[in-house]
Amino acid sequence: MNWLTHGANIKGEVMKRNQSVVNKNAERPVSTSLTPVASAAAILVLSIAMSAQAQAQAQAATVPAVDPDAKTEVVVVTGIRAAMQQSLNQKRNSDTMVEVITAEDVGKMPDKNVADSLQRLPGVSVAAAGGSEGSFGENDRVALRGTPFGLTLTTLNSHTVSSGDWFADNIIGGGRSVSFSLFPSELIGRVTVHKGSQANLLEGGAVGVVDIETRKPLDFKKGISAQVSLGAVNSQNSGKNDGQFNGLVNWKNEAGNLAVMVQGFHEKRTLSRVGQENGLWYDPVDAGSSIDKGVPGSSTAIKTDPVKGAKANYLGGTAWFEQERTRKGGLVDVQFKPTSDISLDLSVFRSHLDAPNINHNFMQSLGRFLAPNWAAKGFPAGNVSGTVNNGVLTQLTGTVPANCGAVCGTMSSAVQEEFSRPVAESQSKFVNLDGKWRVNDKLTLAGKVGSTKGLGNTKSGALGVWMPYTGGSYTMNGVDKAVTYVIPGADKFSIGGGPDGTGNVPYTYGSHVTAIDKEVYGQIDGTYKLDLASVQSIQFGVRGAEHKRDLTAIGINALPSLSLVSNLPMSGLTSFPTEFNDLDANGAGWWTFSREAVNNWLSTHAKYEGHLKQNEFKIKEPTRSAYVMANFGADGISGNIGVRVVHTKEEVERNEIAPSGTFEPRLYTNTYLDFLPSANFRMDLSKNLVARFSTSRTMARPELGQMAGTDLLDVQGTGKAGNPNLRPIRANNFDLGVEWYFAEKSLLAAGAFYSALDGYVTYGSGTATFYNQLQKKNTEYKIDTPLNTTAEVKGLEFSYQQALPAGFGVNANYTYTLGKETGKAPGSMCGALTYADCTLIGTSKNAYNVGAFYEQNKISARLTYSWRSGFLNGTSRSSASYQASVGSLSASLAYQINENFSVTLDGKDLNNPLVRSVIHTAGAMDVPGSLYKNGRQIYLALHGKY
């Protein structure tokens, strides 16, 4: 977050004696270059200079004690240290297990959305994508305690918020988790992470709730306030400089009871991601195939079920992803307080991410033609060689026979697929009205009514070209390194070969998928104060909501002109960039088509028409809930005890193949009633030592796409299909923690947690019949279907932060998590009789964050490194895809020019991290999955305020 916080006055109440007002003019410095090398050098030089020139003591001012009978005293605080104190105060005074980030916390790092900020908290894990599609240089999903994203509820100002995705797999299979790419950090006033639960929190987060709070117009001190940020981002791989704009205007009347705030943002970033994708199609070598004949024993390398032959790489190679991301939108908030007892707050929000993109896929296809016995029949065994190692064909070579003839005419060494998404967008918006009425000294009522809507919309199409068979090879160099692909002639355009002799014909496939996700809600809450020594108040409330998600899918159809080679966009020929050398992978200089050329070709020679009925669905989910909660406190012990009762109805309508072979709609209806008790205890062991204990039963509803979505791979004959009878995920949670506030702006904390999950969603394998768009008929697929099972998560958390003399400070945290399935559901990987894998999706065993900051006079700086160990990302075809460990280095510098202007220089992913996955198959060695590098991002901005 930048323009909202740098130089901005943050209002906070005095929460304890001797709270400091630290360095109110300290902001960020300027750099004259956007290049990554120069920026990294500037960070190093300035850090050394600041260390050498640091003054003996940070500027500080002491706030006098507050008379509880006097008018509430307010102080203005800015800077890193002040933000630390605000966050610690809010955490310390909470009766529940929470982590808090204030606006200035975000502002002192290159945080471009809320997820970037949350990754630095203990127990919080983030991912730079919504699924297994890889990293895009921006954190997109947030989860707690090593569980899947859908088990964490995200709210905005304590109400639900719908979002969308631009990636088709997430549009089809998701719907419950929130895409943080739609929420820029400029929105933040505060973020509270509830790791436990209490009765007045919305249900839906089995392991916790993340609540994003925006700034409120009546909180501004002046009658008119304005803030603006103008800057640019340099993306290393693309070499592009893109503009970044954020602005805020706030007006408050003289009486201080009416205020209007308007925020706007327009941020663009050009992404160029180099990668290698090797996990597209691993399958066993068939007996009698060309590889079996050329590499004796390869079809019986391992004999465990379901793997019979050595795993061969059917398709794999380079993947160059280009995308233009433009995030724009704004927030309007109107607060009105006609009397001291009545207040109203109307907020309207809209965020739109426009993200057209293309993935250039240059894939070797040796395994595709040589491994199965239905492909290259009659291919000479003497032209095939390879190496089998622990159940995997780690090296494969195919040469061109002297008289290849008709056999080579149905083969190909490689296939070029330009998969473009000329339309790729997501959106989130809401309208919310809050009201509060202090009826009398004992009773206060509050109400909330609103609606929220999310959109995910993607129009995709491929330009596919088979290349002639020229032989080649692949060699695996270890699970953590790129595969070496040798494709003769890859640097020059050619076409020919391919399955069934159709390789001389360009082809396409794709779809237009749109999901609309919306919810309307209303609730009434009350607080009644009691004249009891131990129980101070009773809170109660009721809520009703109706959630809907509709997905439509339109197919792409080739016009007759698409099959003509003469219509290929030859003027758009280009080559893969040199950044592939950063991966130690082949690909640099290989031929491909530009995004503009592919899009023009698709718009001219293909059209979108015809509903893909097996992909479409409608879900309606009405819910009702009520709660009661008692707040207590006496003799250093405080907390709350309550229960929430929730009724859920699921109506899932999807199209299924009838006995006649045609699609017919079918409706599934299920209802659930949940009683969710909770208890939270806080004990002041001493003046600076706080202990906490909490227990709760929580629930989360399964991802909407898991109940209805169908996502198929027609070439491979595999896919995923939803289960409309999935039950909710219920969790019994226990938390224990201790916090030592050993010095001003300092904390040392430790905690332990345990969650038993009933209804956790895993995947079982089977077969089912669906319509195959390529074959134009109903065919049998190998299908992964979500199933309910049981699981458990347990772990430890440690946190440390401290403000040091001379303007310096440090912070660190570590989370240890163990997660596993315990239910052994039939057909799942955990239920396998041999080589069972009960790993929990999303669980990193180890994760840590370390950082340091400096803040003195007009200069401030911060450096942070975040790391998490590998975790299971998903399953497919009896194989598991694990995300490898990854760490990211970020830095921030600021210089306060004067009272109204400051300059910031931020660096994100300065270590250019390698995002890597590993494919694990029972009974075989691990093999490399995908490898991606997005490059560094450098942000330079000028901030002004009034």
FIBA-843187 format. One line per 3 residues: number of its first residue (from 1); their letters; for each residue z, y, x of C-alpha. Coordinates in steps of 0.25 Angstrom, whole numbers, plus 5000, padded with zeros to 4 digits. Example, Ala and Ser with C-alpha at 12.3 -4.5 7.8 and 13.67 -1.06 7.14 Angstrom:
% FIBA-843187
1	as	5031/4982/5049; 5029/4996/5055
% end
This chain:
% FIBA-843187
1	mnw	5000/5000/5000; 4996/5013/5006; 4994/5026/4998
4	lth	5005/5024/4988; 5016/5023/4999; 5012/5030/5011
7	gan	5018/5044/5010; 5022/5041/4996; 5036/5043/4991
10	ikg	5043/5031/4986; 5055/5034/4976; 5066/5024/4976
13	evm	5081/5025/4971; 5092/5024/4980; 5097/5010/4979
16	krn	5108/5010/4990; 5116/5019/4999; 5110/5024/5012
19	qsv	5095/5020/5008; 5086/5027/5018; 5074/5036/5016
22	vnk	5066/5032/5028; 5055/5039/5035; 5048/5045/5022
25	nae	5036/5051/5030; 5033/5038/5038; 5019/5032/5034
28	rpv	5007/5026/5041; 4998/5031/5053; 4983/5032/5054
31	sts	4972/5026/5062; 4959/5031/5066; 4952/5017/5065
34	ltp	4950/5006/5055; 4945/4995/5064; 4955/4983/5065
37	vas	4956/4984/5080; 4959/4998/5081; 4969/4997/5069
40	aaa	4976/4985/5076; 4977/4993/5089; 4983/5005/5082
43	ilv	4993/4997/5075; 4998/4992/5089; 4997/5005/5096
46	lsi	5005/5013/5085; 5015/5002/5084; 5018/5003/5099
49	ams	5018/5018/5098; 5028/5018/5087; 5037/5008/5094
52	aqa	5038/5016/5106; 5040/5029/5099; 5049/5025/5088
55	qaq	5061/5034/5085; 5075/5029/5086; 5078/5030/5071
58	aqa	5070/5030/5058; 5071/5042/5049; 5081/5039/5038
61	atv	5089/5047/5027; 5101/5042/5020; 5102/5043/5005
64	pav	5116/5046/5000; 5123/5037/4991; 5120/5038/4976
67	dpd	5130/5042/4965; 5127/5031/4954; 5131/5042/4944
70	akt	5121/5052/4950; 5106/5053/4947; 5098/5042/4954
73	evv	5095/5047/4968; 5080/5044/4973; 5075/5044/4987
76	vvt	5061/5045/4992; 5058/5034/5002; 5045/5030/5010
79	gir	5042/5022/5022; 5043/5007/5026; 5059/5008/5028
82	aam	5061/5015/5014; 5052/5004/5007; 5060/4993/5014
85	qqs	5073/4999/5009; 5067/5000/4995; 5062/4985/4995
88	lnq	5076/4980/5000; 5084/4988/4990; 5076/4983/4979
91	krn	5077/4968/4984; 5092/4970/4987; 5095/4975/4973
94	sdt	5087/4965/4966; 5095/4954/4958; 5083/4944/4961
97	mve	5075/4939/4972; 5065/4949/4975; 5056/4955/4986
100	vit	5052/4970/4985; 5040/4978/4991; 5040/4993/4989
103	aed	5028/5002/4990; 5031/5006/5004; 5032/4992/5009
106	vgk	5018/4990/5004; 5013/5003/5010; 5017/5000/5024
109	mpd	5008/4988/5025; 4993/4987/5023; 4995/4981/5009
112	knv	4983/4982/5000; 4989/4974/4989; 5002/4970/4984
115	ads	5001/4955/4989; 4999/4961/5003; 5013/4967/5002
118	lqr	5020/4955/4996; 5016/4945/5007; 5027/4951/5016
121	lpg	5038/4947/5007; 5045/4934/5009; 5041/4923/4999
124	vsv	5028/4930/4995; 5015/4923/4999; 5001/4930/4997
127	aaa	4987/4925/4999; 4974/4933/5001; 4967/4925/4990
130	ggs	4970/4920/4976; 4966/4905/4980; 4959/4898/4991
133	egs	4948/4908/4992; 4953/4913/5006; 4958/4927/5010
136	fge	4952/4940/5007; 4961/4949/5016; 4970/4954/5004
139	ndr	4982/4946/4998; 4979/4942/4984; 4990/4933/4979
142	val	5005/4933/4980; 5014/4921/4978; 5029/4918/4980
145	rgt	5037/4907/4987; 5024/4899/4991; 5019/4896/4977
148	pfg	5005/4899/4971; 5002/4913/4967; 5002/4910/4952
151	ltl	5017/4907/4953; 5020/4921/4956; 5020/4932/4945
154	ttl	5014/4945/4948; 5018/4957/4939; 5015/4972/4940
157	nsh	5026/4981/4935; 5033/4968/4930; 5021/4965/4920
160	tvs	5010/4955/4922; 4997/4958/4929; 4984/4951/4928
163	sgd	4974/4951/4939; 4961/4944/4942; 4953/4938/4954
166	wfa	4939/4940/4959; 4938/4926/4965; 4933/4916/4955
169	dni	4942/4904/4959; 4955/4913/4957; 4949/4918/4944
172	igg	4947/4904/4939; 4960/4898/4944; 4970/4909/4944
175	grs	4975/4920/4934; 4990/4920/4936; 4992/4925/4950
178	vsf	4989/4940/4953; 4978/4945/4963; 4985/4955/4971
181	slf	4972/4960/4976; 4972/4969/4963; 4985/4976/4967
184	pse	4984/4986/4978; 4997/4989/4985; 4996/5004/4981
187	lig	5001/5000/4967; 5015/4995/4973; 5028/5002/4970
190	rvt	5035/4990/4972; 5033/4974/4972; 5045/4965/4968
193	vhk	5044/4950/4971; 5053/4942/4962; 5056/4929/4969
196	gsq	5065/4925/4959; 5065/4927/4944; 5073/4933/4933
199	anl	5071/4933/4918; 5065/4947/4916; 5053/4944/4926
202	leg	5040/4939/4920; 5038/4924/4920; 5026/4919/4927
205	gav	5031/4919/4942; 5036/4905/4945; 5041/4909/4959
208	gvv	5042/4924/4957; 5036/4938/4952; 5029/4949/4960
211	die	5030/4962/4953; 5022/4974/4958; 5027/4987/4954
214	trk	5019/5000/4954; 5023/5014/4956; 5028/5022/4944
217	pld	5024/5036/4941; 5038/5041/4937; 5043/5037/4951
220	fkk	5035/5047/4958; 5044/5059/4962; 5033/5071/4961
223	gis	5026/5076/4949; 5013/5073/4955; 5011/5062/4966
226	aqv	4998/5058/4972; 4995/5048/4983; 4981/5043/4989
229	slg	4976/5034/5000; 4962/5034/5006; 4959/5024/5016
232	avn	4950/5013/5021; 4951/4998/5025; 4943/4992/5036
235	sqn	4940/4977/5034; 4938/4970/5048; 4928/4960/5044
238	sgk	4919/4968/5035; 4920/4981/5044; 4921/4989/5031
241	ndg	4930/5001/5028; 4933/5002/5014; 4940/5013/5006
244	qfn	4954/5013/5000; 4959/5023/4990; 4973/5023/4983
247	glv	4978/5035/4975; 4990/5038/4966; 4993/5050/4957
250	nwk	5007/5051/4950; 5011/5062/4940; 5025/5064/4934
253	nea	5029/5075/4925; 5041/5085/4928; 5050/5078/4918
256	gnl	5048/5065/4926; 5046/5056/4914; 5031/5055/4914
259	avm	5022/5051/4925; 5008/5045/4928; 5003/5038/4940
262	vqg	4989/5034/4943; 4985/5025/4955; 4971/5021/4959
265	fhe	4966/5012/4970; 4952/5009/4976; 4952/5000/4988
268	krt	4940/4993/4994; 4940/4982/5005; 4928/4975/5011
271	lsr	4931/4960/5015; 4923/4952/5024; 4930/4938/5026
274	vgq	4925/4928/5036; 4929/4914/5033; 4926/4899/5034
277	eng	4927/4890/5022; 4928/4875/5025; 4936/4870/5013
280	lwy	4925/4871/5003; 4921/4856/5002; 4929/4846/5011
283	dpv	4926/4832/5005; 4926/4817/5011; 4915/4811/5018
286	dag	4908/4801/5008; 4905/4786/5012; 4890/4785/5015
289	ssi	4888/4800/5017; 4881/4805/5029; 4894/4809/5036
292	dkg	4899/4795/5034; 4887/4789/5040; 4887/4798/5052
295	vpg	4903/4799/5054; 4908/4784/5052; 4921/4783/5044
298	sst	4920/4798/5039; 4920/4793/5025; 4933/4785/5027
301	aik	4940/4794/5036; 4953/4794/5027; 4955/4785/5015
304	tdp	4966/4793/5007; 4963/4797/4993; 4956/4806/4989
307	vkg	4949/4808/5003; 4941/4796/5008; 4932/4802/5018
310	aka	4934/4812/5029; 4934/4826/5024; 4921/4833/5027
313	nyl	4917/4848/5026; 4906/4849/5015; 4905/4864/5015
316	ggt	4911/4874/5024; 4908/4887/5033; 4908/4902/5033
319	awf	4913/4911/5022; 4910/4926/5023; 4917/4933/5012
322	eqe	4913/4948/5009; 4920/4956/4998; 4922/4970/4994
325	rtr	4935/4972/4987; 4938/4985/4979; 4951/4986/4972
328	kgg	4952/4998/4963; 4961/5002/4951; 4973/5010/4948
331	lvd	4987/5011/4940; 4991/5021/4930; 5005/5022/4926
334	vqf	5012/5032/4916; 5027/5033/4915; 5034/5040/4904
337	kpt	5048/5042/4901; 5050/5050/4889; 5065/5048/4889
340	sdi	5075/5043/4899; 5076/5030/4891; 5061/5027/4888
343	sld	5050/5025/4898; 5036/5021/4897; 5026/5016/4908
346	lsv	5011/5013/4906; 5003/5008/4918; 4989/5004/4919
349	frs	4983/4997/4931; 4969/4992/4935; 4965/4985/4948
352	hld	4951/4980/4950; 4946/4972/4963; 4931/4972/4965
355	apn	4928/4961/4975; 4914/4957/4976; 4912/4947/4987
358	inh	4903/4936/4994; 4907/4924/5001; 4896/4920/5011
361	nfm	4897/4904/5013; 4889/4898/5024; 4894/4883/5023
364	qsl	4890/4871/5031; 4886/4859/5022; 4886/4847/5032
367	grf	4897/4840/5025; 4891/4843/5011; 4879/4835/5014
370	lap	4884/4824/5024; 4898/4820/5019; 4895/4816/5004
373	nwa	4886/4804/5002; 4879/4811/4991; 4873/4822/5000
376	akg	4865/4819/5012; 4861/4804/5009; 4853/4798/5021
379	fpa	4857/4808/5031; 4857/4801/5045; 4870/4797/5050
382	gnv	4866/4800/5064; 4865/4815/5061; 4880/4816/5056
385	sgt	4892/4816/5065; 4906/4820/5063; 4921/4819/5066
388	vnn	4932/4814/5057; 4946/4818/5060; 4957/4814/5051
391	gvl	4949/4813/5038; 4941/4825/5041; 4926/4827/5046
394	tql	4930/4837/5056; 4916/4838/5062; 4902/4835/5056
397	tgt	4889/4837/5062; 4875/4835/5055; 4862/4836/5062
400	vpa	4848/4836/5057; 4841/4822/5057; 4827/4822/5063
403	ncg	4821/4818/5049; 4830/4824/5040; 4820/4825/5028
406	avc	4825/4825/5014; 4840/4822/5018; 4841/4836/5025
409	gtm	4834/4842/5013; 4846/4840/5005; 4856/4844/5015
412	ssa	4861/4858/5021; 4868/4862/5033; 4874/4874/5026
415	vqe	4875/4882/5013; 4875/4897/5012; 4883/4902/4999
418	efs	4885/4916/4997; 4895/4917/4986; 4895/4931/4980
421	rpv	4904/4937/4970; 4897/4950/4966; 4908/4952/4956
424	aes	4922/4949/4960; 4933/4957/4954; 4947/4956/4949
427	qsk	4956/4966/4941; 4970/4968/4936; 4974/4978/4926
430	fvn	4986/4981/4916; 4992/4991/4906; 5007/4991/4905
433	ldg	5017/4999/4897; 5032/4998/4901; 5042/5005/4892
436	kwr	5057/5006/4894; 5068/5011/4884; 5083/5013/4887
439	vnd	5088/5010/4873; 5102/5013/4877; 5112/5012/4889
442	klt	5112/4997/4887; 5098/4993/4882; 5084/4996/4889
445	lag	5071/4990/4884; 5058/4989/4892; 5044/4985/4887
448	kvg	5031/4981/4894; 5018/4979/4887; 5004/4978/4894
451	stk	4992/4970/4897; 4985/4966/4910; 4972/4960/4914
454	glg	4965/4954/4926; 4951/4951/4929; 4944/4942/4938
457	ntk	4929/4942/4939; 4919/4936/4949; 4904/4934/4948
460	sga	4900/4925/4959; 4887/4918/4964; 4882/4911/4976
463	lgv	4869/4912/4984; 4868/4898/4990; 4858/4893/5000
466	wmp	4858/4879/5007; 4853/4879/5021; 4845/4867/5027
469	ytg	4851/4856/5034; 4852/4859/5049; 4864/4851/5053
472	gsy	4876/4857/5059; 4891/4853/5060; 4905/4857/5057
475	tmn	4917/4856/5066; 4932/4858/5061; 4940/4864/5072
478	gvd	4954/4862/5066; 4960/4866/5053; 4963/4880/5058
481	kav	4949/4884/5063; 4936/4886/5058; 4926/4875/5056
484	tyv	4914/4876/5066; 4901/4875/5057; 4887/4873/5064
487	ipg	4876/4876/5055; 4862/4877/5062; 4854/4889/5057
490	adk	4866/4896/5050; 4862/4909/5055; 4848/4909/5048
493	fsi	4845/4908/5033; 4840/4895/5029; 4839/4887/5016
496	ggg	4836/4873/5012; 4843/4859/5011; 4855/4858/5001
499	pdg	4859/4848/4991; 4848/4841/4983; 4837/4848/4991
502	tgn	4840/4861/4984; 4844/4869/4996; 4831/4877/4996
505	vpy	4837/4884/4983; 4847/4895/4983; 4858/4893/4973
508	tyg	4870/4900/4967; 4883/4897/4959; 4894/4905/4954
511	shv	4900/4911/4942; 4906/4924/4935; 4921/4921/4933
514	tai	4929/4931/4925; 4944/4930/4921; 4952/4940/4913
517	dke	4967/4939/4914; 4975/4947/4904; 4989/4948/4899
520	vyg	4996/4957/4888; 5011/4957/4888; 5023/4964/4882
523	qid	5038/4963/4885; 5051/4970/4881; 5063/4969/4891
526	gty	5077/4974/4888; 5090/4977/4897; 5103/4977/4890
529	kld	5115/4982/4899; 5128/4975/4897; 5143/4979/4899
532	las	5146/4967/4906; 5152/4967/4920; 5143/4955/4925
535	vqs	5131/4956/4917; 5124/4970/4917; 5112/4968/4908
538	iqf	5103/4959/4900; 5088/4959/4901; 5079/4953/4891
541	gvr	5065/4954/4886; 5053/4947/4880; 5038/4947/4884
544	gae	5025/4942/4878; 5012/4941/4885; 4998/4935/4883
547	hkr	4990/4931/4895; 4975/4928/4895; 4965/4923/4905
550	dlt	4950/4921/4902; 4940/4916/4912; 4925/4916/4910
553	aig	4915/4910/4920; 4900/4913/4920; 4890/4904/4928
556	ina	4879/4909/4938; 4865/4904/4936; 4854/4905/4945
559	lps	4841/4911/4941; 4828/4904/4945; 4826/4915/4956
562	lsl	4839/4911/4963; 4833/4898/4968; 4822/4905/4976
565	vsn	4824/4906/4991; 4815/4918/4991; 4825/4925/4982
568	lpm	4837/4924/4992; 4842/4937/4997; 4836/4936/5011
571	sgl	4838/4951/5014; 4853/4949/5013; 4854/4939/5024
574	tsf	4866/4942/5033; 4875/4934/5042; 4890/4931/5043
577	pte	4898/4941/5051; 4904/4939/5065; 4918/4939/5060
580	fnd	4917/4924/5058; 4919/4923/5073; 4934/4927/5069
583	lda	4935/4913/5062; 4930/4906/5074; 4920/4901/5064
586	nga	4904/4900/5063; 4897/4909/5053; 4895/4922/5060
589	gww	4880/4925/5059; 4877/4914/5049; 4867/4919/5038
592	tfs	4871/4924/5024; 4867/4933/5013; 4874/4947/5010
595	rea	4883/4949/4998; 4873/4959/4992; 4861/4950/4994
598	vnn	4868/4938/4987; 4873/4947/4975; 4859/4952/4973
601	wls	4853/4938/4974; 4863/4933/4964; 4861/4945/4954
604	tha	4846/4942/4954; 4845/4927/4954; 4857/4922/4946
607	kye	4865/4926/4933; 4878/4923/4927; 4878/4916/4914
610	ghl	4884/4905/4906; 4899/4902/4905; 4905/4892/4914
613	kqn	4914/4887/4903; 4922/4877/4911; 4927/4888/4920
616	efk	4931/4897/4908; 4945/4898/4901; 4954/4906/4893
619	ike	4969/4906/4894; 4979/4913/4885; 4994/4913/4889
622	ptr	5004/4920/4879; 5018/4921/4884; 5031/4925/4879
625	say	5044/4927/4886; 5058/4932/4885; 5070/4934/4894
628	vma	5085/4938/4895; 5092/4941/4908; 5106/4945/4912
631	nfg	5109/4954/4924; 5122/4952/4930; 5130/4958/4942
634	adg	5144/4958/4947; 5152/4957/4960; 5140/4957/4969
637	isg	5132/4947/4961; 5120/4951/4952; 5108/4945/4946
640	nig	5102/4940/4933; 5101/4928/4924; 5091/4926/4913
643	vrv	5080/4918/4907; 5066/4920/4903; 5059/4912/4892
646	vht	5044/4911/4892; 5034/4905/4882; 5019/4902/4888
649	kee	5007/4898/4880; 4995/4894/4888; 4981/4893/4880
652	ver	4970/4888/4890; 4956/4887/4885; 4945/4882/4894
655	nei	4932/4874/4892; 4931/4859/4895; 4920/4849/4895
658	aps	4920/4842/4882; 4915/4827/4880; 4901/4833/4876
661	gtf	4900/4839/4890; 4901/4853/4885; 4912/4864/4887
664	epr	4922/4866/4875; 4934/4875/4875; 4948/4869/4875
667	lyt	4962/4876/4873; 4975/4871/4880; 4988/4877/4875
670	nty	5002/4875/4881; 5015/4883/4879; 5027/4884/4888
673	ldf	5041/4889/4886; 5049/4892/4899; 5064/4896/4901
676	lps	5065/4903/4914; 5080/4906/4918; 5083/4914/4930
679	anf	5096/4919/4938; 5097/4929/4949; 5109/4932/4958
682	rmd	5111/4942/4968; 5124/4943/4976; 5129/4954/4986
685	lsk	5135/4946/4997; 5139/4959/5004; 5134/4973/5005
688	nlv	5121/4969/5012; 5119/4954/5008; 5113/4949/4995
691	arf	5112/4935/4990; 5103/4930/4979; 5100/4918/4971
694	sts	5091/4916/4959; 5086/4904/4951; 5075/4905/4940
697	rtm	5065/4896/4932; 5051/4903/4932; 5037/4900/4927
700	arp	5023/4903/4931; 5011/4899/4922; 4999/4892/4930
703	elg	4987/4900/4935; 4978/4902/4923; 4966/4897/4930
706	qma	4974/4884/4933; 4975/4881/4918; 4960/4883/4915
709	gtd	4951/4887/4927; 4940/4878/4932; 4934/4881/4946
712	lld	4923/4871/4951; 4915/4869/4963; 4902/4863/4958
715	vqg	4897/4858/4972; 4909/4851/4976; 4913/4846/4962
718	tgk	4927/4851/4963; 4935/4861/4956; 4948/4865/4949
721	agn	4951/4865/4934; 4962/4871/4926; 4973/4863/4919
724	pnl	4977/4870/4905; 4989/4862/4904; 4996/4868/4916
727	rpi	5011/4871/4914; 5018/4883/4919; 5025/4883/4933
730	ran	5040/4883/4932; 5049/4886/4943; 5064/4884/4946
733	nfd	5067/4894/4957; 5079/4897/4966; 5081/4908/4976
736	lgv	5092/4911/4986; 5093/4923/4995; 5101/4932/5004
739	ewy	5098/4946/5008; 5105/4954/5019; 5102/4969/5019
742	fae	5108/4971/5033; 5103/4985/5036; 5095/4996/5030
745	ksl	5081/4992/5026; 5084/4978/5031; 5085/4964/5025
748	laa	5087/4950/5029; 5085/4940/5018; 5084/4925/5016
751	gaf	5081/4917/5004; 5078/4903/4998; 5070/4899/4986
754	ysa	5066/4886/4978; 5056/4884/4967; 5054/4872/4959
757	ldg	5040/4873/4952; 5037/4864/4940; 5023/4865/4935
760	yvt	5017/4870/4949; 5002/4869/4948; 4995/4859/4958
763	ygs	4981/4853/4957; 4977/4839/4954; 4963/4833/4957
766	gta	4954/4826/4948; 4940/4826/4942; 4934/4833/4930
769	tfy	4921/4836/4924; 4915/4850/4924; 4902/4857/4923
772	nql	4895/4858/4936; 4887/4871/4937; 4879/4866/4949
775	qkk	4875/4853/4943; 4874/4858/4929; 4882/4847/4923
778	nte	4896/4842/4921; 4901/4835/4934; 4914/4829/4939
781	yki	4923/4838/4948; 4935/4835/4957; 4945/4844/4950
784	dtp	4958/4850/4954; 4967/4853/4942; 4980/4861/4942
787	lnt	4993/4852/4938; 5007/4855/4936; 5017/4849/4946
790	tae	5030/4853/4952; 5033/4860/4966; 5044/4867/4973
793	vkg	5045/4879/4983; 5056/4882/4992; 5058/4891/5004
796	lef	5066/4902/5012; 5063/4917/5013; 5068/4926/5024
799	syq	5067/4941/5025; 5070/4952/5036; 5067/4966/5037
802	qal	5074/4978/5044; 5072/4992/5047; 5074/4994/5062
805	pag	5077/5007/5070; 5066/5017/5075; 5058/5015/5062
808	fgv	5055/5000/5064; 5057/4988/5055; 5054/4974/5053
811	nan	5053/4964/5042; 5050/4949/5041; 5051/4937/5031
814	yty	5049/4922/5031; 5047/4913/5019; 5048/4898/5021
817	tlg	5042/4890/5009; 5041/4875/5005; 5033/4872/4993
820	ket	5028/4859/4988; 5023/4851/4975; 5033/4841/4970
823	gka	5026/4836/4958; 5015/4827/4964; 5006/4830/4952
826	pgs	4995/4818/4951; 4982/4822/4957; 4988/4833/4965
829	mcg	4989/4833/4980; 5004/4832/4979; 5002/4820/4970
832	alt	4993/4812/4980; 4998/4799/4984; 4994/4801/4999
835	yad	4994/4814/5006; 5001/4822/4995; 5001/4837/4997
838	ctl	5012/4844/4989; 5010/4858/4996; 5012/4869/4986
841	igt	5001/4879/4985; 5004/4893/4991; 5016/4889/4999
844	skn	5017/4894/5014; 5028/4887/5021; 5031/4899/5030
847	ayn	5028/4914/5028; 5033/4926/5035; 5031/4941/5037
850	vga	5035/4950/5048; 5033/4965/5050; 5038/4977/5057
853	fye	5037/4992/5054; 5039/5005/5060; 5041/5018/5052
856	qnk	5044/5031/5059; 5040/5046/5057; 5026/5046/5052
859	isa	5022/5032/5057; 5024/5019/5051; 5019/5005/5054
862	rlt	5021/4991/5049; 5016/4977/5054; 5017/4964/5046
865	ysw	5013/4950/5048; 5013/4940/5036; 5011/4925/5038
868	rsg	5011/4913/5029; 5009/4898/5032; 4998/4890/5026
871	fln	4999/4886/5011; 4991/4877/5001; 4981/4886/4994
874	gts	4974/4876/4985; 4969/4862/4983; 4955/4856/4981
877	rss	4949/4842/4981; 4961/4835/4986; 4962/4845/4997
880	asy	4972/4857/5000; 4968/4870/5005; 4979/4876/5013
883	qas	4980/4891/5018; 4983/4892/5032; 4994/4901/5038
886	vgs	4990/4916/5039; 4996/4928/5044; 4992/4943/5042
889	lsa	4996/4955/5051; 4996/4969/5044; 5000/4982/5049
892	sla	5002/4997/5044; 5002/5010/5051; 5005/5024/5044
895	yqi	5005/5038/5048; 5011/5049/5040; 5002/5061/5042
898	nen	5011/5071/5034; 5019/5071/5021; 5006/5068/5012
901	fsv	4997/5060/5021; 4998/5047/5029; 4988/5037/5036
904	tld	4989/5022/5036; 4983/5011/5044; 4985/4997/5039
907	gkd	4980/4984/5045; 4979/4971/5036; 4977/4957/5042
910	lnn	4976/4963/5056; 4977/4949/5062; 4964/4945/5054
913	plv	4971/4932/5049; 4964/4919/5047; 4965/4914/5033
916	rsv	4963/4899/5034; 4964/4887/5025; 4966/4872/5028
919	iht	4961/4860/5019; 4970/4849/5018; 4966/4835/5012
922	aga	4975/4823/5011; 4973/4813/5021; 4964/4822/5030
925	mdv	4966/4832/5041; 4966/4847/5037; 4953/4854/5038
928	pgs	4950/4869/5039; 4948/4877/5026; 4944/4891/5026
931	lyk	4946/4902/5036; 4945/4917/5033; 4947/4930/5040
934	ngr	4946/4944/5033; 4948/4953/5045; 4958/4964/5046
937	qiy	4959/4976/5037; 4963/4990/5041; 4967/5001/5031
940	lal	4967/5016/5035; 4972/5026/5024; 4976/5040/5022
943	hgk	4987/5042/5012; 4990/5055/5004; 5001/5059/4994
946	y	5005/5070/4986
% end
